Amino acid sequence: MTVSPDPEARTFRAEIRQLLHILVHSLYTDREIFLRELISNASDALNRLQFLMLTEREVRDPDLELAIRIKGDPETRTLTISDSGLGMLRDELIENLGTIAHSGAAAFLQSLQEGQKVSDLIGQFGVGFYSVFMVAEEVRVTSLSYRPDAAAYTWVATGGDDYTVEPAERAERGTTLQIKLKEDAKEFAELWRLRDVVHKHSDFVSYPIYLGDESQAANRQTALWREASHKITDEAANDFYKQLTLDFDPPLARIHLNTDAPVQISALLFIPAKPDRGLFSLRKETGLKLYSRKILIQEYAKDLLPNYLRFIEGVVESEDVPLSVSRETAQTSRVMERIKNALTHKVIDSLKELAAKQADNYTKFWKAYGLFLKEGLATDPQARERLTPLLRFHSSQPGGDESLASLADYAGRMRPEQRAIYYILGDDVRSVAHSPHLDYFRKEKLEVLCLVDPLDSFMLAGLQSYEGYPLKSVDDPALELPRPAAEEDQAEAVPSGEFDALVARFKEQLGDRIADVRATDRLVDNALRLVSPDTSRGHEMDRVRRMLEKDFTVPQKVVELNRHHPLIKNLAGRVASGDNPELVNTVIEQLYESALLVEGLLPNPASMVGRIQKLMEEATRR
């Protein structure tokens, strides 16, 4: 074949010239994506050839291996990338490399003007090939089409305004890019660097990628998530998880999804054994790896699962994600929304199955990730119905501080006349066990769920009822309770006159710190409790405000007194006799602050120390 000595010079379109200028002069850390884009283009060419060979009989080099070969020469700063794919004719070289992205380039430039980063835009608008100019002084693309009568041509550009096309000599079908690397990009001629990029971005390309003179492919090719579930062994899955995360503890569970409707999805997801990422974790952010046609298009895809499932690790692939949308950042689209819905449903269903079939493992999951699900219930109204069955709570029933109960468990144990699910808020299970609000419920053997996480107050905004039963707090003074199973003899109550005087002393001593003082029949073992004057659910946020607000003010509460309790009777007697009024006032203060402490509302518990010491001195005086 005779090669013309005079290459044909051509000029890029205006938008491409602007684009090349930006890429040539842009400096940022993720330049390695150029190699991912070129491998992706080579894979596309091989895919198209493989499909064409199903129908075309006349194909050049039909027995040639479908592969990608990458070779670097550090001494000459050259990088060569070859494929045995479709190849291109002269006019196709001009169209594909000189003008194909003119509309995409315009959109790319518009996005830059709107303030988006260059590194976030590569691949979104069909400009992936041009990313090579981030590292290249010169690019030579030599291609020979699959057509038997085709001639080879070379396309040459340096990142300026012009490019050339000239006849070339090439023996085999396919395309070769010969890249003269910039001085500050010479690392991409090193074998170790090429291997690193291939493993990170293109490990699961369907065709072998050979590096240097190696005869063994550098990429794994087989995407585990594409396999049928029954073919994936625990050993293979755990090994994949370890390579993905560098977490050497096996995951609590894995979730596998292969579906073609409503969109094509292959996914292999994992629940780590613990929520915190270790120091050496490969996964520094939340988000799933998103692939399209085995090409990594997003390292941390945060929009594939709702935020409350951000602890999930794994890989998602969908051929329905349009490559024109992104190879760098998947933009919002209908396809992405459908993928998110499908993955969310699969994860929730898998958690329900785990709870039903492996209760011990689900308990481990809940202790590690329960707060995430509570967050979802508090923040996502659409998630409430599907998350509610996954909730677990400590319970006031024997062993409730060790075992966990679902709302279904609770409902199954309710007394026939019970019309509500009862709960109590507190700081921890053991302190809640001493709450005066539980007196009546202990006596009547009514189960109460113990909500002891700070997030529970937020969660309750999204958890109003279950199976028609409203959730009611045991500290609600307006709570309608079942009639006592049997009346028991009670100690004699403080006479009305003495009690009224005691109420007056409480009001005088506590002043505007409280809303009211009154008797209650809800107390059995305790002398006093505090309830909100407002029966709405707003008061449940009081303990959260104490933790978050620097200048927290204790809310006004109603003081309810047990007229049958010895302490209240003794205190009323002292008020009636006028004996040691200072001691009476000290006891009232201590009772009030002790109740605040139990409620988790006392700003400074250390303030009680001096008062307790005085009471001890009084008690031990002869």
C-alpha positions in Angstrom: 0.0 0.0 0.0 1.3 3.4 -0.9 1.2 6.0 1.9 0.7 9.6 1.0 3.6 11.9 2.1 1.3 14.8 2.7 -1.2 14.4 5.6 -4.6 16.1 5.1 -4.9 18.9 7.6 -8.3 19.7 9.1 -9.7 22.1 11.8 -11.7 21.1 14.8 -15.1 22.7 15.3 -15.2 25.7 17.5 -16.7 23.9 20.5 -14.1 21.1 20.3 -11.3 23.7 20.2 -12.7 25.3 23.4 -13.0 21.8 24.9 -9.4 20.8 24.1 -8.1 24.1 25.4 -9.8 23.5 28.7 -8.6 19.9 29.0 -5.0 20.7 27.9 -4.7 23.4 30.5 -6.7 21.8 33.4 -4.8 20.4 36.3 -6.6 18.1 38.8 -5.9 14.9 40.6 -8.1 12.3 38.8 -6.5 12.4 35.4 -6.4 8.6 35.5 -10.0 8.6 34.2 -8.6 9.1 30.7 -7.5 5.5 30.6 -10.8 4.3 31.8 -12.5 6.2 29.0 -10.1 4.8 26.3 -10.6 1.2 27.6 -14.3 1.8 27.6 -14.2 3.0 24.0 -12.1 -0.1 23.1 -14.6 -2.4 24.9 -17.5 -0.7 23.0 -15.7 -1.4 19.7 -15.2 -5.0 20.6 -18.9 -5.3 21.7 -20.1 -3.8 18.4 -17.8 -6.2 16.4 -19.0 -9.2 18.4 -22.6 -8.3 17.7 -21.9 -7.6 14.0 -20.2 -11.0 13.5 -23.5 -12.7 14.3 -24.9 -11.4 11.0 -21.9 -10.4 8.9 -20.0 -13.1 7.0 -17.3 -10.9 5.5 -15.3 -9.7 8.4 -11.5 -9.0 8.3 -9.5 -11.3 10.6 -12.5 -13.4 11.9 -10.2 -15.5 14.1 -8.4 -12.6 15.8 -8.7 -12.6 19.6 -11.1 -10.0 20.9 -8.8 -8.2 23.3 -7.3 -4.9 24.5 -3.6 -4.5 24.8 -1.9 -1.7 26.8 1.9 -1.1 26.8 3.9 1.8 28.3 7.5 2.8 27.6 8.8 5.0 30.5 12.0 6.0 28.6 10.1 7.5 25.6 7.0 8.6 27.7 4.7 6.7 25.3 1.6 4.7 26.0 0.0 2.5 23.4 -3.6 1.1 23.6 -4.8 -1.3 21.0 -8.0 -3.2 20.4 -9.1 -5.8 17.8 -12.5 -4.3 17.6 -14.6 -2.8 14.8 -12.0 -0.4 13.5 -12.8 2.8 11.5 -12.7 4.1 8.0 -11.2 7.5 7.1 -14.5 9.3 7.2 -15.4 7.5 10.5 -12.2 8.7 12.1 -13.1 12.3 11.0 -16.6 12.0 12.3 -15.9 10.1 15.5 -12.8 12.0 16.6 -13.4 15.4 15.0 -17.0 16.2 15.3 -19.0 13.5 17.0 -19.2 15.4 20.3 -19.9 18.9 19.0 -23.3 19.0 20.7 -22.0 17.3 23.8 -19.1 19.6 23.9 -21.4 22.6 23.9 -23.4 21.2 26.8 -20.0 20.4 28.6 -18.9 24.0 28.2 -22.3 25.3 29.4 -22.0 23.1 32.6 -18.5 24.6 33.2 -19.9 28.1 33.0 -22.5 27.0 35.6 -19.7 26.2 38.0 -19.3 22.4 37.8 -15.9 20.9 38.0 -14.1 19.5 34.9 -13.4 16.3 36.7 -17.1 15.8 37.4 -18.1 16.2 33.8 -15.7 14.0 31.8 -17.8 11.3 30.2 -21.2 13.0 30.7 -21.5 14.5 27.3 -19.7 12.1 24.9 -16.4 13.8 25.4 -14.6 10.8 27.0 -12.0 10.4 24.2 -10.8 14.0 24.6 -9.9 13.4 28.2 -6.6 11.9 26.8 -5.4 15.4 26.2 -5.1 15.9 30.0 -2.0 13.7 29.8 -1.0 13.8 26.1 1.3 16.0 24.1 0.3 14.1 21.0 -2.2 11.4 20.1 -1.9 9.2 17.0 -5.0 7.0 16.3 -4.4 4.3 13.7 -7.4 2.2 12.6 -8.3 -0.5 10.2 -12.0 -1.3 9.7 -13.4 -4.8 9.8 -14.5 -4.4 6.2 -12.3 -6.6 4.0 -11.6 -3.9 1.4 -10.9 -1.1 3.9 -7.6 0.8 4.1 -5.9 2.0 7.3 -5.7 5.6 8.3 -4.0 7.6 11.1 -5.6 10.6 12.9 -3.1 12.9 14.7 -3.8 15.7 17.1 -1.7 17.7 19.7 -4.6 19.4 21.5 -4.4 22.5 19.3 -7.0 23.8 16.8 -6.1 21.3 14.0 -5.7 17.6 13.4 -4.5 15.6 10.4 -5.6 12.4 8.7 -3.3 10.4 6.5 -3.1 6.9 5.0 -1.3 4.3 7.2 -0.1 0.8 7.3 -1.7 -1.7 9.6 -1.8 -5.5 9.4 -4.8 -6.4 11.6 -8.3 -5.1 12.2 -8.8 -2.7 15.1 -7.6 0.6 16.5 -4.3 1.7 18.2 -3.8 4.8 20.1 -0.2 5.9 20.5 0.1 8.6 23.1 3.1 10.8 23.8 2.7 11.6 27.5 3.4 15.0 29.1 6.3 15.1 31.4 4.1 15.4 34.5 2.0 12.4 33.3 4.9 10.0 32.6 3.7 7.7 35.5 1.0 6.4 33.1 3.8 4.6 31.1 4.7 2.6 34.2 3.4 -0.9 34.4 2.4 -0.7 38.1 0.3 2.5 37.4 -1.5 0.9 34.5 -2.3 -2.2 36.5 -3.6 0.0 39.4 -6.0 1.9 37.0 -7.2 -1.2 35.3 -8.0 -2.9 38.6 -9.8 0.2 40.0 -11.9 1.1 36.9 -11.9 -1.7 34.4 -11.5 -4.9 36.3 -14.7 -6.4 35.0 -14.5 -5.4 31.3 -15.7 -8.5 29.3 -12.6 -8.8 27.2 -9.1 -9.5 28.4 -6.8 -6.6 29.0 -3.2 -7.5 28.5 -0.5 -5.2 30.0 3.0 -5.0 28.5 4.2 -8.4 27.3 2.1 -10.4 29.7 0.2 -13.3 28.4 -2.3 -13.3 31.3 -5.1 -10.8 31.4 -4.8 -8.1 34.1 -8.6 -7.8 34.6 -10.8 -10.4 36.2 -13.5 -10.2 33.4 -16.0 -12.3 35.3 -18.4 -10.0 37.2 -19.5 -11.9 40.3 -22.7 -9.9 40.6 -23.8 -11.2 37.2 -23.7 -14.8 38.3 -26.8 -16.7 39.4 -27.3 -16.6 43.2 -26.9 -20.4 43.6 -23.5 -20.2 41.8 -22.0 -17.7 44.3 -20.3 -19.5 47.1 -19.8 -17.9 50.6 -16.1 -18.1 50.0 -16.3 -16.3 46.7 -18.6 -13.6 48.0 -16.6 -13.0 51.1 -13.4 -12.8 49.1 -15.1 -10.2 46.8 -16.3 -8.2 49.8 -12.8 -8.2 51.2 -11.3 -6.9 48.0 -14.0 -4.3 47.7 -13.6 -2.9 51.3 -10.5 -4.3 52.8 -12.7 -5.4 55.7 -11.4 -8.7 57.0 -14.5 -9.4 59.1 -17.1 -11.3 57.0 -20.2 -9.3 56.3 -23.4 -9.9 58.3 -25.4 -10.6 55.2 -25.2 -10.3 51.4 -28.0 -9.3 49.0 -28.0 -10.4 45.4 -30.3 -9.1 42.7 -30.6 -10.0 39.0 -33.6 -8.7 37.2 -34.6 -7.4 33.8 -37.8 -5.5 34.9 -38.6 -2.7 35.4 -35.0 -2.1 34.5 -32.0 -4.4 33.9 -30.1 -4.6 37.2 -27.3 -6.9 38.5 -26.3 -6.1 42.1 -24.3 -7.7 44.9 -24.6 -5.9 48.1 -23.3 -6.4 51.6 -24.1 -5.4 55.2 -20.7 -5.0 57.0 -20.3 -6.5 60.4 -19.9 -3.1 62.0 -20.9 0.4 60.8 -17.6 2.2 61.3 -15.0 2.1 58.5 -11.6 1.0 59.7 -8.5 3.0 59.2 -7.4 0.9 56.2 -10.8 0.7 54.5 -10.8 1.1 50.8 -14.2 2.7 51.0 -13.7 6.2 52.3 -17.2 7.4 51.6 -20.7 6.0 51.5 -22.2 4.9 48.2 -22.3 1.9 45.9 -20.0 1.2 42.9 -22.0 1.8 39.8 -21.1 0.0 36.6 -22.5 0.0 33.1 -21.5 -2.7 30.7 -18.8 -3.7 33.2 -17.3 -0.2 33.1 -17.1 1.6 36.5 -18.9 4.9 35.9 -19.2 6.0 39.6 -17.1 5.1 42.6 -19.5 6.3 45.2 -23.0 6.4 43.8 -25.0 7.9 46.7 -28.4 8.0 44.9 -28.9 4.3 44.4 -30.3 3.8 47.9 -32.0 6.1 50.4 -29.8 7.8 52.8 -30.9 5.6 55.7 -29.4 2.6 53.9 -26.1 4.3 53.3 -24.3 1.6 55.4 -24.8 -0.9 52.5 -21.6 -1.7 50.5 -21.5 -3.3 47.1 -21.7 -3.1 43.3 -24.6 -2.3 41.0 -24.6 -2.7 37.3 -27.2 -1.7 34.8 -27.0 -1.6 31.0 -30.1 0.7 31.1 -28.0 3.5 32.6 -27.3 5.5 29.4 -23.6 6.1 28.9 -24.4 9.5 27.5 -25.8 10.4 30.9 -22.5 9.7 32.7 -19.3 7.8 33.1 -18.3 10.1 35.9 -21.4 11.1 37.7 -24.8 9.5 37.2 -27.3 12.3 36.8 -30.9 12.0 38.0 -33.0 10.1 35.6 -36.0 7.9 35.4 -33.8 4.9 35.1 -31.8 5.8 38.2 -35.0 6.3 40.1 -36.2 2.8 39.1 -32.9 1.3 40.0 -33.1 3.0 43.4 -36.7 1.7 44.0 -35.8 -1.9 43.0 -32.6 -2.0 45.2 -34.5 -0.5 48.2 -37.3 -3.0 48.0 -34.7 -5.8 47.7 -32.7 -4.7 50.7 -35.9 -4.3 52.8 -37.2 -7.7 51.8 -33.8 -9.3 52.5 -33.8 -7.7 56.0 -37.3 -9.1 56.7 -36.1 -12.5 55.6 -33.1 -12.3 57.8 -35.3 -11.3 60.8 -37.6 -14.3 60.1 -35.0 -17.0 59.4 -31.9 -15.8 61.3 -33.1 -14.0 64.4 -29.7 -14.0 66.1 -28.0 -12.4 63.0 -30.9 -9.9 62.8 -30.3 -8.9 66.4 -26.7 -8.3 65.6 -27.8 -6.2 62.6 -30.2 -4.2 64.7 -27.7 -3.4 67.3 -25.3 -2.1 64.7 -27.7 -0.4 62.3 -31.0 0.1 64.1 -30.4 3.8 64.3 -30.2 4.1 60.5 -33.7 2.5 60.1 -35.1 4.8 62.8 -33.7 7.7 60.9 -35.5 6.5 57.8 -38.7 6.3 59.7 -38.3 9.8 61.0 -37.3 11.4 57.7 -38.9 9.5 54.9 -42.7 9.3 55.0 -42.7 6.9 52.1 -40.5 4.4 54.0 -42.6 4.2 57.2 -44.8 1.3 56.1 -41.9 -0.9 55.0 -39.6 0.0 57.8 -42.0 -0.5 60.7 -41.9 -4.3 60.7 -38.1 -4.1 61.0 -38.1 -2.1 64.2 -36.9 -3.7 67.5 -37.3 -2.5 71.0 -36.3 -3.4 74.5 -39.3 -4.3 76.7 -40.3 -4.0 80.3 -41.2 -7.7 80.4 -38.7 -10.1 82.1 -35.5 -10.4 80.0 -36.5 -7.3 78.0 -33.1 -5.6 78.6 -31.5 -8.5 76.8 -33.9 -9.6 74.1 -35.6 -7.4 71.6 -39.3 -7.2 70.6 -40.9 -6.2 67.4 -44.2 -4.4 67.3 -45.7 -7.7 66.0 -44.3 -9.5 69.0 -45.8 -6.9 71.3 -49.2 -6.9 69.6 -49.3 -10.7 69.9 -48.9 -10.4 73.7 -51.5 -7.7 74.3 -54.3 -8.3 76.8 -57.7 -8.6 75.1 -59.0 -5.3 76.6 -55.8 -3.4 75.7 -56.4 -0.7 73.1 -52.9 0.9 72.8 -49.2 0.0 72.5 -47.4 1.6 75.5 -43.9 3.0 75.5 -41.5 4.9 77.7 -38.7 7.2 76.7 -35.4 7.1 78.7 -31.6 7.2 78.6 -31.0 3.5 79.0 -33.0 0.3 79.8 -31.8 0.0 83.4 -32.6 3.5 84.4 -36.0 3.3 82.7 -36.7 0.2 84.8 -36.9 2.5 87.9 -39.2 5.0 86.3 -42.2 5.9 88.4 -44.3 5.9 85.2 -44.0 2.2 85.1 -45.6 1.6 88.6 -49.1 1.0 87.3 -47.9 -1.2 84.4 -45.7 -3.4 86.6 -48.6 -3.9 88.9 -51.0 -4.8 86.1 -48.4 -6.8 84.2 -48.8 -4.6 81.1 -45.9 -4.6 78.7 -44.1 -1.4 77.9 -41.6 -0.8 75.1 -38.5 1.0 76.2 -37.3 3.6 73.8 -33.8 4.5 74.9 -32.1 6.1 71.9 -32.0 9.9 71.4 -33.3 9.3 67.9 -36.5 7.6 69.2 -38.1 11.0 70.0 -37.6 11.9 66.3 -38.8 8.5 65.1 -42.1 8.8 67.0 -43.1 11.5 64.6 -43.4 8.9 62.0 -44.7 6.1 64.2 -48.2 7.0 65.3 -49.7 3.6 65.3 -49.3 -0.1 64.4 -52.0 -2.4 63.1 -54.6 0.1 64.2 -53.2 0.4 67.8 -52.0 3.9 68.7 -48.6 4.3 70.4 -49.1 5.9 73.8 -46.5 7.2 76.2 -46.8 6.0 79.8 -46.2 9.5 81.1 -49.3 10.8 79.4 -51.5 12.0 82.2 -54.6 11.7 80.0 -53.8 8.1 79.2 -56.8 5.8 79.3 -55.8 2.5 80.9 -57.5 -0.9 81.3 -59.3 -1.3 84.6 -57.1 -3.0 87.2 -57.3 -6.8 87.1 -58.0 -6.8 90.9 -58.2 -4.2 93.5 -55.6 -4.6 96.2 -55.5 -3.1 99.7 -53.6 0.1 99.7 -52.0 2.0 102.6 -54.1 4.7 104.0 -53.9 7.9 102.0 -52.9 11.3 103.4 -56.0 13.1 104.6 -57.3 15.7 102.3 -56.5 18.7 104.5 -52.9 17.6 105.1 -52.5 16.8 101.4 -53.8 20.2 100.4 -51.3 21.8 102.7 -48.5 19.7 101.2 -49.5 20.7 97.7 -49.4 24.3 98.7 -45.9 23.8 100.2 -44.7 22.2 96.9 -46.0 25.1 94.9 -44.5 27.6 97.2 -41.1 25.9 97.2 -40.9 25.1 93.4 -42.6 28.3 92.3 -42.8 28.9 88.5 -40.5 25.9 87.8 -43.6 23.8 87.8 -47.0 24.0 86.2 -49.1 22.4 88.9 -49.1 19.9 91.8 -51.8 17.2 92.1 -52.6 13.7 93.3 -52.4 10.6 91.0 -53.6 7.0 91.2 -50.9 5.9 88.7 -48.2 5.5 91.3 -47.6 2.4 93.5 -44.0 2.1 94.6 -42.9 5.7 93.9 -43.7 8.9 95.7 -43.8 11.3 92.9 -43.6 11.7 89.1 -43.5 14.5 86.6 -45.8 14.7 83.6 -46.3 17.3 80.9 -49.1 19.7 81.1 -49.4 19.4 77.4 -50.6 16.0 76.2 -49.3 16.5 72.7 -46.2 14.7 71.5 -44.1 17.8 71.5 -42.8 17.2 75.1 -41.0 14.1 73.9 -38.4 16.3 72.4 -37.4 17.8 75.8 -34.6 15.3 76.4 -33.2 15.9 72.9 -33.2 19.7 73.5 -31.3 19.1 76.8 -28.6 17.4 74.8 -28.5 19.8 71.9 -29.2 23.2 73.4 -26.4 25.0 75.3 -28.8 27.2 77.3 -31.4 24.5 77.9 -34.2 25.5 80.2 -36.1 22.8 82.1 -39.7 22.8 80.9 -42.5 23.3 83.4 -44.0 20.0 84.5 -46.9 18.9 86.6 -45.9 17.2 89.9 -48.1 14.2 90.6 -48.0 12.8 94.2 -48.8 9.4 95.5 -51.0 10.0 98.5 -50.4 6.5 99.8 -46.6 6.6 99.8 -44.9 6.7 103.2 -42.6 9.5 102.2 -45.5 11.7 101.1 -47.4 10.9 104.3 -44.4 11.7 106.5 -43.7 14.9 104.6 -47.4 15.9 104.9 -47.2 15.2 108.6 -44.2 17.5 109.0 -45.9 20.3 107.1 -49.0 19.9 109.3 -46.9 20.1 112.5 -44.6 22.8 111.3 -41.7 20.7 112.3 -38.3 21.6 110.6 -39.6 23.5 107.6 -36.1 23.8 106.2 -35.9 20.0 106.0 -39.3 19.8 104.3 -38.1 22.3 101.6 -34.9 20.4 101.1 -36.8 17.1 100.6 -39.2 18.8 98.1 -36.2 20.1 96.1 -34.6 16.6 96.2 -37.7 14.8 95.1 -38.2 17.3 92.2 -34.6 17.1 91.0 -34.5 13.3 91.4 -37.6 13.1 89.2 -35.9 15.4 86.6 -32.9 13.1 86.7 -35.1 10.1 86.0 -36.7 12.0 83.1 -33.3 12.8 81.7 -34.0 16.6 82.0 -31.7 17.6 84.9 -29.0 19.9 83.4 -26.5 19.5 86.2 -26.9 16.4 88.3 -23.8 17.4 90.4 -25.9 20.2 92.0 -27.7 17.5 94.0 -24.6 16.3 95.9 -24.6 19.0 98.6 -28.3 18.6 99.2 -28.0 14.8 99.5 -25.3 15.2 102.0 -27.4 17.5 104.1 -30.3 15.0 104.0 -27.8 12.2 105.1 -26.6 14.3 108.0 -30.2 14.9 109.1 -31.0 11.2 108.8 -28.0 10.2 110.9 -28.4 12.9 113.6 -29.2 11.5 117.1 
